Every structure is written in structure tokens, then in C-alpha cells.
Amino acid sequence: MQLSGARDLLRHLPVVLSVAQKRSFTAAARELGMTPSAVSHAVRQVERGLGVALFARTTRSVSLTEAGHAFVAAAEPALTGLGEELEFLRLAASGEATGLLRLNVPRVALPLILTPLALELARRHPKVQLEIFIDDGLADIVAQGFDAGVRLGEMIQQDMVAVRLTPPLEAIVVGSPTYFRANPQPETLADLAAHRCIGYREVSGGGLYRWEFQEAGEDRRVEVRGPLIVNDALYAADLAEAHQGLAYLFAPLVQRQLACGSLVRVLERHSIVESGLFLYFPQRISGSPKMRALLECARALQA
């Protein structure tokens, strides 16, 4: 295609896509603020440049040809992507933090960091609309249309930018005093086999999570059993506090219960420490005003 033809195609591309969506030259003209004859002329220019008919026209209907379907399938996402990039550049140039910011986060992040982060963002940047999507799986944030995600450091792909949100997190085992009055506290990892352990169902793989410990300087994964299985660590803490067994979770999630004595920590010398929660996102959006605003708030909370 010659340069002039390529220019015509790019100039008239929104017109072609509007006709394809509306299945009508008249409706497309109304949407675009053009005359029907101008819409028809634009479509003919594109068809002439491509050398194929994109639409089958009758007096009653307009439909895409096979070539038209293929063209629209390729052109529509390209035009959408171009529009998003232009909006990104416009906002970056203005420096104003605005628009929708979509985050994919695990449930445990809510009390640990997301609630204070959301409040700080709303206070500093009221024009940013924050969407928090709770997801304990391992989502592909780019494919699913999220701006950023929150995960443990070891779960983040290496091609992502990662910014720490919390200190390292210690994973601990807890039970209630009432439970331990009926069941002796475990002294060794082997003792867990005799206890009611509240299981955790992994969202991504669907299997039961094996509790992770340190023993004699080596990592150990212990398969536990019990009458209850959940997929929410906060609910496991509630069940443990209700004397239903032992729960395995991050220590900050039960600070209040440990302080007031409604939960008791056991097997302390076997505890492991995870890397902590990180905000992660693609490099290409790191300079957007809304992402800079979120990072500003995250750093303020760390100070």
C-alpha cells in the first residue's frame, strides 16, 4: 500500500469500525457527526486502498464480508490500544492523577496494607478512582486489564516492577486457650498429626496447602488434617478463636487476638518468614500520573 493509501486508511479507520459496529452507514454517520455520503466515501477510500470489499451492501442491510471480519478483528484492538496510549501520554504530560486505577489483591492484603493505602490515595488524589479486586489466585494482571497487583515477593514475575508494601511476614500457628485446655500444645511438628488443624484450600491449584516450617535449618512442608477447610486466612483465625482448632497464618493478622490472649502462639521456633507484600506493575505504566500517585502514597505509609 502506498503512503497516501496508508494515510487514508488510518484517517478513515474509526469510520469503518463504526459502520461495522452499527451495521449501518446512517447510524455511523449519526454517531460520528458526519453525513451518510461522507461515511460512504470514507469506507470506499479504505476498500480501494486495501483492494478488497469490507462490507456487503443491500438496500436493507449492511454486513461485513469475510475480508471485513478479518480486517475489523485486527484493527479494532489496535485502535483501542492507540487510544489508550494517547490518553496515557496526555495525562502524563498534564501531570494530573486522575482516572480509574484497578488493583488485583489477595484478601490478606486488605487489613495489612490496602485499607490504609486506599484512604491515603483518596485523601491526596481525590480524582483517582480506585478499584480493588480481591483475588487469591495468581492472576495475569496485564491480560485481565489491571493496572497493578499485590502479592508476596516470590510470586511476582521478574519482568514486573515491584515495590515493597510491608515488612517481611512471619507465618505462625495459633490456637485458643480453651482449645489447649482440652488438647496439649504441640511441641514438635510431628505433634500436629494429633491436632485439629484448619486446612487452607489453594485457589490457584485447588490443592490443600501444606504448612511451611523450619526444622534443623531446613525447610519443611507438613500435610495437616482437620474437620474444617477454608480458603480465607482471616476466617481461619476466626475459627481458631472459636476453639475449632489450630490456624496457620501471618502474625500481623492476629496481633489483636495475641495481645488480648484470645489466641496463643505455638511452635514458635519452627516459624518461617516470608518476603512480605509488594505492589507490582508493568514498566510501561510506571510513569503514569495515577501510578505515581499510588507509589507516592505507598512510600508515605512506609515513612
N, C-alpha and C positions, 0 to 999 in steps of 0.2 A: 504494500500500500504506500502511495506517495505521501509526502509530508502534509500536503494540503488535505488529502483524504483523511489522514490520521487526525488532523485538527478538527475537521468536520465531525468525525466520529466522537471525539471527546466532547465537543461543544454540544452535540445533539444527544449524547448518551442518556441524560436524565429524561429527555422526551421519549425515547424508545422504551425506557423502563417504565415510565408512567403509562404508556399505551399498553404495555404488556400486563401491568398490574390491573388496569381498569378494563381491559379488553374493549376499549372504546377510544376513538380519536376525539370525540366530543367531550367525554368525561376527562380525558387527559388535558385537553385544552383548557377546560374549566379549572382544573387543579393548578395548572401552570400559569394561568392568566394569559393565554395565547389564543389566537383564532384557530379553528379546526384546520384551515388551509395551511397555516404556518406549521402546525404539528405534522400534517401530512407531508409537507415539503421537507421537514427535518428528517422524518423517517426515510423518505426516498433518498435523501443525500447519504444516509448511513448505509442503506441497502446497495446503493450504487458503488459506494466505496468498498464494501465487502464483496460485492459481486454475487450476493445471494438475497433471496426474499426472506424477510424475517416474519412477515405477517401474511396470512391468507385472509383476504377481504371479500365480503359479500355485502349486499345492501342491508343485511340484517345483523351481521356479526363480524367480529374481528378475532382471529385466533392466531396463535404462534405456529409457524412451520417447524419442522424438525430442526432446521438450522437456527430458527429463532429461539427455540427452547435451549439449545446448546449455548447460544450467544448470551442469553439472559442469565443462565446458570453461572457463566464465567464473569459476566460484567457486574452483576448486582453486588456480590460481596466485595469486588474491587472498588466500586464506587462508595459503598458504605465505609470501607476501610480508609479511603481517601478523605471522606468527610470527617471521620473521627480524628485522623491525623491533623487535618487543617484546624479543627476545633482545639485540639491539643496545643498546636502552635500558637493559636490566637490567645488562649488562656495563659500559656507560658509567657508570651510577650507582655500581656497585661499585668502578670504577677498576682492576679486576684484568685484566691482559693474559693472555688465555687463548684457546684455540680454534685452528682451522685458518686459516692465512694463506696464500693462494695467489698466487704471483707468476708472471708471464709475462715471460721474459727472453731476449735473444739470447745465443748461445753465447759471444760475445766478452766478455760481462759477467762470466762466471764467474771467470776469473783476475784481471780488472781490479778488481772490487769485490764480487761476490756471495759468494765464499768467505769473506773476512773479515767481511762483513756477517752471514752465516749463523752464523758462530762467535760473533760478539758478541751476536746475538739469543739464541742458546742459553745463553750464559753469564749474561746479565742477566734473561732471561724464559723459564725452562725450561718453563712451562706453555703456551707458544705453539708449535704445530706448524707448521713452515714447509714448504710445498710449492713447489718450484722447477720450473716447466715451461719447458723450453728450446724456443724458437720464434723463428726468424729471419724470420718473416713479419710482417705488420702486423696483428696480431690486434685484434679489438674486445674489450677485456678485460671490459667490462660484459656484453655479450651472451654471452660464453663463461664467465662465472662466476668471473673472477679478481678479487681484491681490489685488485691494483696491477700495474703493469708497469714495465719498464726499457727505455728507448730513447734514441737520440740526440735532443737537444732539438728539432731541426727536424722530427722525425717525430711529435711529440706534438700531439694536438688541443688547441685553445685553451680548451675548456671543462674541461680537466683541471687539477688541482693538480700542479705539477711542482717537484721538489726535487732540486737538483744532487747527484750522487754522485761524479763525477770531475771533474778539471780538463778544459779543452779538450784534444782529442786530435789529434795530428799524424799525418796519413796519409803513409806513406813507401814507397819502393821499395827492396827489398833483394835481394841475390844472394850466393852463396857465393864465397870466394876461388878455389876450384877452378873454378867456372863462369867466373869472369872471367879465369882464365888461358887459357881456350880462346875467350873472347869478350870483346872490348874493352868497357870500361864505357861505357854510354850517356852522352853529353854533352848531348844535346838531346832534346826529346820526340819528334822525328822519328826518332831513333835506335832507339826502341822497336820499330819495324817490323822491325828485323833481329834481334830477340831472341826467345828462347823465354819467353813470358810465361804465367804460371799464371793462367788465367781464373777468374772467380768467377760462378757462376750465381745470380741473384737468386731468392730463394724466393717472394716475392710475385708478381712479374710474370713470372718464368720466363726473362727475357732475360739476356744476358751483360752484366755490369756494365762500364761504360766508366770507366777510371781517371780520377780528377779531379786537376787540377793548376792552378797559377797560371803564366801566361806574359805578360810585359809588362803586368802589372797587371790582367789579365783571366782569368776562369775558362776552363779548357779541359777538355774531356772527350775522352779518347783511346781509341779502339777498339783493343784489343790482341789478338794471336793467339799460339797456342802449342799444344803437343800435350796439355796437361793442363787440365782444368776441374774445379773443386771448388765446394762450397757451404759451406765451413768455412775461415775465415781462419787458424785455428791449424794446420790441416792444410796450407794453402798455405805457411806458414812452415816446416813440417817438410820439404816437398818442395824448397823453396828451399835449405834447409840440406843436403839430399841432392844438391845440384848439378843440380837438374832445371830451373832457370830462375829468372826474376825473380818476386817476390811483392809485392803491394801490400796493406798493412795498417797498423794503428795502431802507432805506435812502441813504446808500453809492452808490447805483446805479445811483442816480440823484444828486450827490454832485455838479457836474459842473453846471447843469441847475439851481439848487437852488442858487448857488453863483453868477451866471450872471443874475438871475432874469427871465429866460425864463419859469421857473416853480415856483409856490408858494405853500407852505405847508399850509394845513388846518386841523382842528380837532386835533390839537397837544396834547391837554390834554387827549385825548382818545387813544393815541398810545400805542401799546404793544411792548415788547422787546422779540425777540426770542433768543434761546440759542446760535446761531451762527453756522458756518460751521465747521465740523470735518472730518478729514481723518479717515477712519475705515477699518479694515482688520482682517482676522483670526489670532489667536495667533500663529498658526504653522508657518507662514511665517514672523513673526516679526524679526527673526534673520537673514533673507536672506540679502546678501550684497546690492541688489538693493533696498530693502525696507528700510534698514538702511540708504542708500544714500538719499532716498526721505525724510525720517524723519529728517536727518541732514539739508537738505535744508529748510524744513518747519520750523524748530527751528531757523535757521539763519534769516528767514524772520520775525520771531516774536521778535527777539532781538532788 
